[in-house]
Amino acid sequence: MASLDDLPLRDDLRGKKAYGAPMVPVRYALNVNENTHPVPNSVRSAILESLGHALENINRYPDREFTELRESLATYASESHEGEAITPDMVWAANGSNEVLQHVLQAFGGPGRSLLGFPPTYSMHPIIAESTGTAWIPGRRNGDFTLSTESVVADIETHRPDLVFFCAPNNPTGTPVSLDTIAAAYDATSGVVLVDEAYVEFLPEGTLTASQLLPGRERLVVSRTMSKAFAFAGARVGYLLADPAVIDAMRLVRLPYHLSALTQAAAVAALAHRATMLTMVADIRTQRDRLLAELPKLGYPVAYSEANFVLFGGVADPHATFERLLEHDILVRDVGIPNHLRVTAGTTEETSFFLETLAKLSA
């Protein structure tokens, strides 16, 4: 059997590792920031009905412009956006936010261009950059994982990247990014600034998001997903909000008919029932805040989080603790930060079992 070394692989991909979050069948899977709450039965029925209608024309290619989905996403995004409404011509969608990020890098990155990110951050940012031939440049964070506007601007002025990526709230730390920092970064570069808001629904009520900065900033891109708050991880639906000119750029790099008719139908049905779908968000916030409060009592300091997960420190041997939790049917995430592990805020029962088990292991 051949190995990668036997193939004419691109030189810049040699020695790289693929995304590798463990997929282990356990009772408590709290490692990849999924929404562990099941989709409500009423919404499942509506999705099935929508899929049934889509199947009537499954012999035909889907709407290449995913018109109804863009309209639904624009309406949804406008509900939490102050100022002028988000319009459908400002919306792009793809198979998960990862494909959205890939489209952005295919259009604005590539060989000879660079992307500035701020690790520790979402592990797919450098992976997608490398896969598109875009050079990855690591910027600086403070010791508490926050970003300083001054250091961000200094990094931009030093490296002159073609793209700047923020994760807000940041994965894997959960820390927020201020709008002032994003605006300052935009002003400091002539390139594209992307704000990855995969966890936007878990922000404290009333928090303004990067979509507020879109007017007058044609190089600003805000990416989001239905995987988290909408419990739609298996459906693979991500989207971005940006100036219509950016949407035109996405059309240049997407594959024809990249969103299947079934994907579009499922997403439109879920968005039509968003009030029901999002009822679980408040409970997830409660469980996150519970983890933020209880983990320090067990001797594990936490990074402040506005996402649906918590990064906790004070772990003498992360791999050993990971394995011991796994023995108790709990899967968390070792994100490679020394003495830290990350846990998803699940249901009340899942969070309780995790905390009780960790307390026993720490005794």
C-alpha positions as CSV (number, residue, x, y, z in Angstrom):
1,M,0.0,0.0,0.0
2,A,1.3,3.4,-0.9
3,S,1.9,6.3,1.5
4,L,1.7,10.0,1.0
5,D,5.5,10.1,0.4
6,D,4.9,7.9,-2.7
7,L,2.6,10.4,-4.3
8,P,3.4,13.6,-6.2
9,L,1.9,15.7,-3.4
10,R,2.3,19.5,-3.5
11,D,5.5,20.4,-1.7
12,D,3.8,22.9,0.6
13,L,1.4,20.1,1.9
14,R,4.1,17.6,2.8
15,G,4.4,17.1,6.5
16,K,1.0,18.7,7.2
17,K,-1.7,17.1,9.3
18,A,-5.4,16.9,8.5
19,Y,-8.0,18.2,10.9
20,G,-8.3,15.5,13.4
21,A,-10.9,16.0,16.2
22,P,-11.4,12.5,17.7
23,M,-14.6,10.8,16.7
24,V,-15.2,8.2,19.5
25,P,-18.6,6.7,20.3
26,V,-19.3,7.9,23.8
27,R,-22.4,8.9,25.8
28,Y,-21.1,12.4,26.5
29,A,-19.5,13.9,23.4
30,L,-18.4,17.4,24.6
31,N,-15.4,17.9,22.4
32,V,-16.4,19.7,19.1
33,N,-18.8,22.4,20.4
34,E,-21.9,20.9,18.9
35,N,-25.3,21.8,20.2
36,T,-26.0,18.6,22.1
37,H,-29.7,19.3,22.4
38,P,-31.8,17.4,19.8
39,V,-33.8,19.3,17.2
40,P,-37.4,19.7,18.5
41,N,-39.9,17.2,17.0
42,S,-42.0,20.0,15.5
43,V,-39.0,21.4,13.6
44,R,-38.0,17.9,12.4
45,S,-41.4,17.4,11.0
46,A,-41.2,20.7,9.1
47,I,-37.8,19.8,7.8
48,L,-39.0,16.4,6.6
49,E,-42.0,18.1,4.8
50,S,-39.6,20.6,3.1
51,L,-37.3,17.8,2.0
52,G,-40.2,15.9,0.6
53,H,-41.1,18.9,-1.6
54,A,-37.5,19.2,-2.7
55,L,-37.4,15.5,-3.7
56,E,-40.2,16.1,-6.2
57,N,-37.6,17.9,-8.4
58,I,-34.4,16.1,-7.3
59,N,-33.8,15.2,-10.9
60,R,-33.1,18.8,-11.7
61,Y,-30.1,20.9,-10.5
62,P,-30.8,23.1,-7.5
63,D,-31.2,26.8,-7.5
64,R,-27.6,27.9,-8.1
65,E,-28.3,31.2,-6.4
66,F,-30.1,29.5,-3.4
67,T,-32.5,32.5,-3.5
68,E,-35.0,31.4,-0.9
69,L,-32.2,30.5,1.5
70,R,-30.4,33.8,1.1
71,E,-33.7,35.6,1.7
72,S,-34.3,33.6,4.9
73,L,-30.7,34.2,6.1
74,A,-31.0,37.9,5.4
75,T,-34.2,38.1,7.4
76,Y,-32.7,36.2,10.3
77,A,-29.5,38.2,10.4
78,S,-31.4,41.5,10.3
79,E,-33.4,40.5,13.4
80,S,-30.3,40.9,15.6
81,H,-28.7,43.7,13.6
82,E,-29.2,47.4,14.4
83,G,-29.4,49.9,11.6
84,E,-30.0,49.1,7.9
85,A,-31.3,45.6,7.3
86,I,-29.1,42.9,5.8
87,T,-30.3,42.3,2.3
88,P,-30.2,39.0,0.3
89,D,-27.5,40.4,-2.0
90,M,-25.2,40.7,1.1
91,V,-25.5,37.0,1.9
92,W,-23.5,34.0,0.7
93,A,-23.9,30.4,1.9
94,A,-22.0,27.2,1.5
95,N,-21.5,23.7,3.0
96,G,-20.6,24.8,6.5
97,S,-18.6,27.8,7.4
98,N,-15.4,26.0,6.5
99,E,-16.4,26.1,2.8
100,V,-17.3,29.8,3.3
101,L,-13.8,30.4,4.6
102,Q,-12.4,28.4,1.7
103,H,-14.3,30.5,-0.8
104,V,-13.0,33.7,0.8
105,L,-9.4,32.4,0.6
106,Q,-9.8,31.1,-2.9
107,A,-10.9,34.6,-4.0
108,F,-8.6,36.8,-1.9
109,G,-5.7,34.5,-0.8
110,G,-3.6,32.1,-2.7
111,P,0.1,31.8,-3.6
112,G,2.1,35.0,-2.9
113,R,-0.6,36.2,-0.4
114,S,-0.8,36.0,3.3
115,L,-3.3,35.6,6.2
116,L,-2.8,37.0,9.7
117,G,-4.5,35.2,12.4
118,F,-4.2,35.2,16.2
119,P,-3.5,31.8,17.8
120,P,-4.6,30.0,19.7
121,T,-7.6,30.2,17.4
122,Y,-9.8,28.0,15.2
123,S,-7.5,25.2,13.9
124,M,-9.1,25.3,10.5
125,H,-8.0,28.9,9.8
126,P,-4.3,27.9,9.1
127,I,-5.3,24.6,7.5
128,I,-7.6,26.2,5.0
129,A,-5.0,28.9,4.4
130,E,-2.4,26.3,3.6
131,S,-4.7,24.3,1.4
132,T,-5.2,27.4,-0.8
133,G,-1.5,28.2,-0.9
134,T,-2.0,31.2,1.4
135,A,0.8,31.9,3.8
136,W,-0.3,31.8,7.5
137,I,1.2,34.4,9.8
138,P,0.6,34.1,13.6
139,G,-0.2,37.3,15.4
140,R,-0.1,37.9,19.2
141,R,-2.5,37.5,22.0
142,N,-2.3,38.6,25.6
143,G,-1.6,36.1,28.4
144,D,-5.4,35.9,29.1
145,F,-6.1,35.1,25.4
146,T,-7.6,38.5,24.8
147,L,-6.5,40.8,21.9
148,S,-5.0,44.2,22.3
149,T,-6.0,46.7,19.6
150,E,-2.5,48.2,19.7
151,S,-0.7,44.8,19.1
152,V,-3.2,43.8,16.4
153,V,-2.5,47.0,14.5
154,A,1.2,46.6,15.1
155,D,1.1,43.1,13.7
156,I,-0.7,44.3,10.6
157,E,1.8,47.1,10.1
158,T,4.7,44.7,10.5
159,H,3.4,41.9,8.3
160,R,1.2,43.7,5.8
161,P,-1.1,40.7,5.3
162,D,-3.6,40.4,2.5
163,L,-6.2,39.0,4.9
164,V,-6.8,39.3,8.6
165,F,-9.0,36.7,10.4
166,F,-10.6,37.2,13.8
167,C,-12.6,34.5,15.6
168,A,-15.3,36.3,17.8
169,P,-15.9,34.7,20.2
170,N,-12.6,33.0,19.8
171,N,-12.3,29.2,19.5
172,P,-10.8,27.5,21.6
173,T,-10.7,30.2,24.3
174,G,-14.2,31.7,24.1
175,T,-12.8,35.2,24.5
176,P,-14.6,38.1,22.7
177,V,-13.1,40.6,20.3
178,S,-14.1,44.2,20.6
179,L,-15.6,46.1,17.6
180,D,-13.0,48.8,18.2
181,T,-10.3,46.2,17.5
182,I,-12.0,45.0,14.4
183,A,-12.5,48.5,13.1
184,A,-8.9,49.5,13.8
185,A,-7.7,46.4,12.0
186,Y,-9.8,47.3,9.0
187,D,-8.4,50.8,8.9
188,A,-4.8,49.5,9.2
189,T,-5.0,47.3,6.1
190,S,-6.0,47.5,2.5
191,G,-6.8,43.7,2.6
192,V,-9.9,41.7,3.6
193,V,-10.8,41.5,7.2
194,L,-12.9,38.4,8.1
195,V,-14.7,38.0,11.5
196,D,-15.6,34.3,12.2
197,E,-18.8,34.5,14.3
198,A,-19.6,30.9,14.5
199,Y,-20.8,31.3,18.1
200,V,-22.6,34.6,17.7
201,E,-25.9,33.4,19.2
202,F,-24.2,32.7,22.5
203,L,-23.0,36.2,23.1
204,P,-24.7,38.0,26.1
205,E,-28.0,39.5,25.2
206,G,-27.7,42.9,23.5
207,T,-24.1,42.5,22.5
208,L,-23.4,44.2,19.2
209,T,-21.7,42.1,16.5
210,A,-19.3,42.7,13.6
211,S,-22.3,43.0,11.3
212,Q,-22.7,46.5,12.7
213,L,-19.5,47.5,11.1
214,L,-20.4,46.4,7.5
215,P,-21.8,49.8,6.2
216,G,-19.0,51.6,4.3
217,R,-16.6,48.7,4.7
218,E,-16.6,46.7,1.5
219,R,-13.6,44.6,2.6
220,L,-15.2,43.4,5.8
221,V,-16.6,39.9,5.8
222,V,-18.7,38.3,8.7
223,S,-19.0,34.5,8.6
224,R,-21.5,32.5,10.6
225,T,-22.9,29.0,10.8
226,M,-26.1,27.1,11.6
227,S,-24.1,24.2,13.1
228,K,-24.0,25.5,16.7
229,A,-27.1,27.4,17.9
230,F,-29.3,25.7,15.3
231,A,-28.1,22.2,16.2
232,F,-27.5,21.8,12.4
233,A,-23.9,20.4,12.5
234,G,-24.8,17.4,10.4
235,A,-26.6,19.5,7.7
236,R,-23.5,21.6,6.9
237,V,-24.8,25.1,6.4
238,G,-22.6,28.2,6.8
239,Y,-23.0,31.7,5.5
240,L,-21.4,35.1,5.3
241,L,-22.6,38.7,5.4
242,A,-20.7,41.3,3.3
243,D,-20.9,43.9,0.6
244,P,-22.6,42.7,-2.6
245,A,-19.2,43.0,-4.3
246,V,-17.8,40.3,-2.1
247,I,-20.7,38.1,-3.0
248,D,-19.8,38.5,-6.7
249,A,-16.3,37.4,-5.8
250,M,-17.6,34.2,-4.2
251,R,-19.4,33.4,-7.5
252,L,-16.0,33.3,-9.2
253,V,-14.7,30.5,-7.1
254,R,-17.6,28.3,-6.0
255,L,-18.4,25.1,-7.8
256,P,-21.6,25.0,-9.9
257,Y,-24.7,24.1,-7.8
258,H,-22.5,23.8,-4.7
259,L,-25.5,23.8,-2.3
260,S,-27.8,20.8,-2.9
261,A,-31.6,21.2,-3.1
262,L,-31.9,19.1,0.1
263,T,-29.5,21.3,2.0
264,Q,-31.3,24.4,0.9
265,A,-34.7,22.9,1.8
266,A,-33.6,21.8,5.3
267,A,-32.0,25.1,6.1
268,V,-35.0,27.2,4.9
269,A,-37.4,25.0,7.1
270,A,-35.1,25.4,10.2
271,L,-34.9,29.2,9.7
272,A,-38.7,29.4,9.4
273,H,-38.9,27.8,12.9
274,R,-36.0,29.7,14.4
275,A,-37.9,30.8,17.5
276,T,-38.3,27.2,18.4
277,M,-34.8,26.2,17.4
278,L,-33.2,28.9,19.4
279,T,-35.1,28.2,22.7
280,M,-32.1,25.9,23.6
281,V,-29.6,28.8,23.4
282,A,-30.6,30.2,26.8
283,D,-30.0,26.8,28.5
284,I,-26.6,26.4,26.8
285,R,-25.6,29.9,28.1
286,T,-26.7,28.8,31.5
287,Q,-24.6,25.6,31.4
288,R,-21.6,27.6,30.1
289,D,-21.9,30.1,32.9
290,R,-22.2,27.1,35.3
291,L,-18.9,25.7,34.0
292,L,-17.3,29.1,34.4
293,A,-18.4,29.2,38.0
294,E,-17.9,25.6,39.1
295,L,-14.6,24.6,37.4
296,P,-12.5,27.1,39.5
297,K,-14.0,25.7,42.6
298,L,-12.5,22.3,41.6
299,G,-9.1,24.0,41.1
300,Y,-9.3,24.6,37.3
301,P,-9.1,28.3,36.4
302,V,-11.1,29.2,33.3
303,A,-10.8,31.6,30.4
304,Y,-13.8,33.9,30.2
305,S,-16.1,32.6,27.5
306,E,-18.9,34.0,25.5
307,A,-19.2,30.9,23.3
308,N,-20.8,27.4,24.0
309,F,-17.7,26.0,25.5
310,V,-15.1,26.7,28.3
311,L,-11.3,26.4,28.2
312,F,-10.0,25.4,31.6
313,G,-6.4,25.3,32.9
314,G,-4.7,23.9,35.9
315,V,-4.5,20.5,34.2
316,A,-1.2,18.9,35.2
317,D,-1.4,16.3,32.5
318,P,-4.0,17.1,29.8
319,H,-3.6,13.8,28.0
320,A,-4.0,11.7,31.1
321,T,-7.0,13.7,32.2
322,F,-8.5,13.3,28.7
323,E,-8.0,9.6,28.9
324,R,-9.5,9.3,32.4
325,L,-12.6,11.2,31.4
326,L,-12.9,9.0,28.3
327,E,-12.9,6.0,30.5
328,H,-16.1,7.5,32.1
329,D,-17.7,7.9,28.6
330,I,-16.9,11.7,28.4
331,L,-15.1,13.1,25.4
332,V,-13.5,16.5,25.8
333,R,-10.9,18.3,23.6
334,D,-7.2,18.6,24.1
335,V,-6.5,21.7,22.0
336,G,-2.7,21.6,22.5
337,I,-2.5,24.5,25.0
338,P,-0.2,23.3,27.8
339,N,-2.2,22.4,31.0
340,H,-5.5,23.1,29.4
341,L,-8.6,21.2,28.1
342,R,-11.8,22.4,26.5
343,V,-15.3,21.2,27.2
344,T,-18.6,22.0,25.4
345,A,-21.5,23.3,27.4
346,G,-24.1,20.5,26.9
347,T,-27.4,19.8,28.5
348,T,-28.0,20.1,32.2
349,E,-27.5,16.4,32.7
350,E,-24.3,16.3,30.6
351,T,-22.8,19.3,32.4
352,S,-23.6,17.8,35.8
353,F,-22.1,14.4,34.9
354,F,-18.9,16.1,33.6
355,L,-18.5,18.2,36.7
356,E,-19.2,15.3,39.1
357,T,-16.8,13.1,37.3
358,L,-14.0,15.7,37.1
359,A,-14.5,16.3,40.8
360,K,-14.0,12.6,41.6
361,L,-10.9,12.4,39.4
362,S,-9.5,15.5,41.1
363,A,-10.1,14.3,44.6
